[in-house]
Amino acid sequence: MTQPPRITVLLNGKKRDVPSGLTVAELLESLGLNPALVVVERNREILDRSRYPEVLVEAGDALELVHFVGGG
Amino acid sequence: MSTPEVKDTPFVVAGREFRTRLIVGTGKYKDNPTMVAAIRASGAEMVTVAVRRVDLDRTREEGILHHLDPGEFLLLPNTAGCYTAEDAIRYARLARAAGFTEWLKLEIIGDQATLLPDTHATIEAARILVAEGFKVMAYTNEDLIAALRLEDAGCVAVMPLASPIGSGLGLVNPYYIREIKRRLSVPVIVDAGVGTASDACVTMEQGVDGVLMNTAIAAAEDPVAMGHAMRLAIQAGRLAYLAGRMASREIAVPSSPTQGMLGS
């Protein structure tokens, strides 16, 4: 079985190779992140959480994964 | 401990009533259980949180929602770390998406050394965010004009500093804080600079609606004890304000009768 081709994205400011054809939901799962607690900004646009399972990660995407941390 | 019945107006921000006038931050605690225990000891209902990148190099998720129940506390996301209106707006939108909340502590820093606010950028961002439906609580300095402009921009609360963030210097300008409180209709919450319980008490004695603090509790040797001390200090300061303090004077006046002394 051949590996799916890989694409390069900018994930939280760092280049990272991921399999092509991956949805945002699958990306979060592969990173061990709970989609309910993470907000995804894709190319400067906030992605609605309900669309995580349908939106595909594309080559060159700039993705920011953010959440709440302690702060004043 | 029971509090004597003193007629007070409820503390209401954007139509929501709070039982306590103390708002606390969640940053800089040595660990999460201490943070939660200290916040509970403080009695705060509203707690600030920050928006940051998920650390992808760590195996364990460090998000604060693993430790704080949004059912127990009203989360007030901040835009801390932002230096421009554009950045603050970006963080505000991410915060709204993360927390399903319109509440926002708008904070735009103008100078890295002092962390003093850029009030011009804050007013600009406030106008935009209010139009987008945010309930903006704006961090600002003790400048009356900036405070008036923020109220005019539609902020639900204006939050002048006591002294620089994390400094613990206490209330450096009570006169300006009182003037802001006198002139604004929206709640005035003093945010940043409180170092210990007496600072919180003195601040509340000025008649402001509330106090927001983080480091004073988080960086205390015993944050849980300090959380409790702050709860009492806020109550004491509020009660003293409502009670109406005696006039101060620079000469002594005896408390005991001067008549009726024994003859020599």
Chai-1 contact restraints between the chains, C-beta under 6 A:
chainA,res_idxA,chainB,res_idxB,connection_type,confidence,min_distance_angstrom,max_distance_angstrom,comment,restraint_id
A,N12,B,R53,contact,1.0,0.0,6.0,A-B,restraint_1
A,N12,B,L56,contact,1.0,0.0,6.0,A-B,restraint_2
A,L37,B,G63,contact,1.0,0.0,6.0,A-B,restraint_3
A,L37,B,L65,contact,1.0,0.0,6.0,A-B,restraint_4
A,V39,B,L94,contact,1.0,0.0,6.0,A-B,restraint_5
A,V39,B,A97,contact,1.0,0.0,6.0,A-B,restraint_6
A,V39,B,A98,contact,1.0,0.0,6.0,A-B,restraint_7
A,I46,B,R93,contact,1.0,0.0,6.0,A-B,restraint_8
A,I46,B,A97,contact,1.0,0.0,6.0,A-B,restraint_9
A,L65,B,V54,contact,1.0,0.0,6.0,A-B,restraint_10
A,V66,B,V51,contact,1.0,0.0,6.0,A-B,restraint_11
A,V66,B,R53,contact,1.0,0.0,6.0,A-B,restraint_12
A,V66,B,L94,contact,1.0,0.0,6.0,A-B,restraint_13
A,H67,B,V54,contact,1.0,0.0,6.0,A-B,restraint_14
A,H67,B,G63,contact,1.0,0.0,6.0,A-B,restraint_15
A,F68,B,V49,contact,1.0,0.0,6.0,A-B,restraint_16
A,F68,B,G63,contact,1.0,0.0,6.0,A-B,restraint_17
A,F68,B,I64,contact,1.0,0.0,6.0,A-B,restraint_18
A,F68,B,L65,contact,1.0,0.0,6.0,A-B,restraint_19
A,F68,B,A98,contact,1.0,0.0,6.0,A-B,restraint_20
A,V69,B,A50,contact,1.0,0.0,6.0,A-B,restraint_21
A,V69,B,R52,contact,1.0,0.0,6.0,A-B,restraint_22
A,V69,B,I64,contact,1.0,0.0,6.0,A-B,restraint_23
A,G70,B,T26,contact,1.0,0.0,6.0,A-B,restraint_24
A,G70,B,G27,contact,1.0,0.0,6.0,A-B,restraint_25
A,G70,B,I64,contact,1.0,0.0,6.0,A-B,restraint_26
A,G71,B,G27,contact,1.0,0.0,6.0,A-B,restraint_27
A,G71,B,T48,contact,1.0,0.0,6.0,A-B,restraint_28
A,G71,B,V49,contact,1.0,0.0,6.0,A-B,restraint_29
A,G71,B,A50,contact,1.0,0.0,6.0,A-B,restraint_30
A,G71,B,N78,contact,1.0,0.0,6.0,A-B,restraint_31
A,G71,B,A80,contact,1.0,0.0,6.0,A-B,restraint_32
A,G72,B,G25,contact,1.0,0.0,6.0,A-B,restraint_33
A,G72,B,G27,contact,1.0,0.0,6.0,A-B,restraint_34
A,G72,B,T48,contact,1.0,0.0,6.0,A-B,restraint_35
A,G72,B,N214,contact,1.0,0.0,6.0,A-B,restraint_36
